Amino acid sequence: MLYAAPGAAGAKHVYKPQYNNFIGGKWVAPVKGQYFDVVSPVNGKVYTQAARSTEEDVNLALDAAHAAADAWGKTSATERSNILLKLWTTASRSAKHSMPTSRSPLTTSVTSPAACVPKKAP
């Protein structure tokens, strides 16, 4: 099956012109305002831009993670599991629409989160 290149009419996914960092529950521009071009391996053309994160952005993300740690730690294991499962489900659905098919040499495997849990020793 032939797919339209990213950014072209008929493409399976429509990309925003620019993507920011997701920090502290919101999308924020990189501190230094820099972005880099994202190039399609299909045709070599730029189809979007992504935030060029620097140490300052990483520090903001770490600060946000540390601020959320107490609340996350007080969340029940069941609720954390449900949140992570929802995240995995959303990501895997998105991946199915953007990943190469099994007939492609570039196939990527999406593994169930249950497959990542070590089995108990007998």
C-alpha positions as CSV (number, residue, x, y, z in Angstrom):
1,M,0.0,0.0,0.0
2,L,1.3,3.5,-0.9
3,Y,0.9,6.3,1.6
4,A,1.0,10.1,1.0
5,A,4.1,11.7,2.3
6,P,3.8,13.6,5.6
7,G,2.4,17.1,5.0
8,A,0.9,16.1,1.6
9,A,-2.8,16.0,0.8
10,G,-4.2,12.6,1.7
11,A,-1.6,11.9,4.4
12,K,-2.7,9.6,7.2
13,H,-1.7,12.1,9.9
14,V,-1.8,15.9,9.8
15,Y,1.1,17.5,11.6
16,K,1.1,20.9,13.3
17,P,3.7,23.3,11.9
18,Q,5.6,23.3,15.2
19,Y,5.7,21.2,18.4
20,N,6.7,22.5,21.8
21,N,7.8,20.7,25.0
22,F,5.2,19.1,27.3
23,I,6.2,20.2,30.8
24,G,4.1,20.3,33.9
25,G,0.9,19.3,32.1
26,K,1.1,22.0,29.4
27,W,2.8,22.7,26.1
28,V,5.5,25.3,26.5
29,A,7.9,26.8,24.0
30,P,11.6,26.0,24.5
31,V,13.3,28.5,26.7
32,K,15.7,29.7,24.0
33,G,13.0,29.7,21.4
34,Q,14.9,27.3,19.1
35,Y,13.4,24.6,16.9
36,F,14.8,22.1,14.4
37,D,13.3,20.8,11.2
38,V,11.9,17.3,11.1
39,V,12.6,15.7,7.8
40,S,10.7,12.9,6.2
41,P,12.8,9.8,5.4
42,V,10.3,9.2,2.5
43,N,11.1,12.3,0.5
44,G,13.7,14.3,2.4
45,K,11.3,17.2,2.9
46,V,10.7,19.1,6.1
47,Y,7.2,18.5,7.4
48,T,7.2,20.1,10.9
49,Q,9.5,21.6,13.5
50,A,10.2,20.3,17.0
51,A,11.5,22.1,20.1
52,R,15.3,22.2,20.4
53,S,15.4,21.6,24.1
54,T,18.4,22.8,26.1
55,E,19.6,22.3,29.7
56,E,17.1,25.0,30.8
57,D,14.2,23.0,29.4
58,V,15.4,19.8,31.0
59,N,15.7,21.6,34.3
60,L,12.1,22.9,34.0
61,A,10.9,19.3,33.2
62,L,12.8,18.0,36.2
63,D,11.3,20.6,38.5
64,A,7.9,19.7,37.2
65,A,8.6,16.0,37.8
66,H,9.8,16.6,41.3
67,A,6.8,18.8,42.1
68,A,4.5,16.0,40.9
69,A,6.3,13.1,42.6
70,D,4.5,13.4,46.0
71,A,1.0,13.4,44.5
72,W,2.0,10.5,42.1
73,G,3.4,8.6,45.0
74,K,0.2,9.0,47.0
75,T,-1.9,7.7,44.1
76,S,-3.1,4.2,44.5
77,A,-1.3,1.5,42.6
78,T,-4.6,0.7,40.8
79,E,-5.1,4.3,39.7
80,R,-1.4,4.6,38.5
81,S,-1.8,1.3,36.6
82,N,-5.0,2.6,35.0
83,I,-3.3,5.9,34.0
84,L,-0.3,4.1,32.5
85,L,-2.5,1.6,30.7
86,K,-4.6,4.5,29.2
87,L,-1.3,6.2,28.1
88,W,-0.1,2.9,26.5
89,T,-3.4,2.3,24.8
90,T,-3.4,5.9,23.3
91,A,0.2,5.6,22.2
92,S,-0.3,2.2,20.6
93,R,-3.4,3.4,18.7
94,S,-1.5,6.3,17.5
95,A,1.4,4.1,16.5
96,K,-0.9,1.8,14.5
97,H,-1.8,4.8,12.3
98,S,1.8,6.0,11.8
99,M,3.9,2.9,11.8
100,P,4.9,0.9,8.7
101,T,2.9,-2.2,8.0
102,S,4.1,-5.7,8.8
103,R,5.1,-6.0,5.1
104,S,7.5,-3.2,5.5
105,P,11.2,-3.8,6.4
106,L,10.8,-1.0,9.0
107,T,8.3,-2.8,11.1
108,T,8.2,-1.7,14.7
109,S,6.7,-3.9,17.4
110,V,4.3,-2.5,20.1
111,T,4.5,-4.6,23.2
112,S,1.7,-5.0,25.7
113,P,2.7,-3.4,29.1
114,A,1.9,-6.8,30.7
115,A,4.8,-8.3,28.6
116,C,7.2,-5.9,30.3
117,V,6.4,-7.1,33.8
118,P,8.9,-9.7,35.0
119,K,7.3,-13.1,35.9
120,K,7.6,-14.3,39.4
121,A,10.2,-16.9,40.1
122,P,8.7,-20.4,40.6
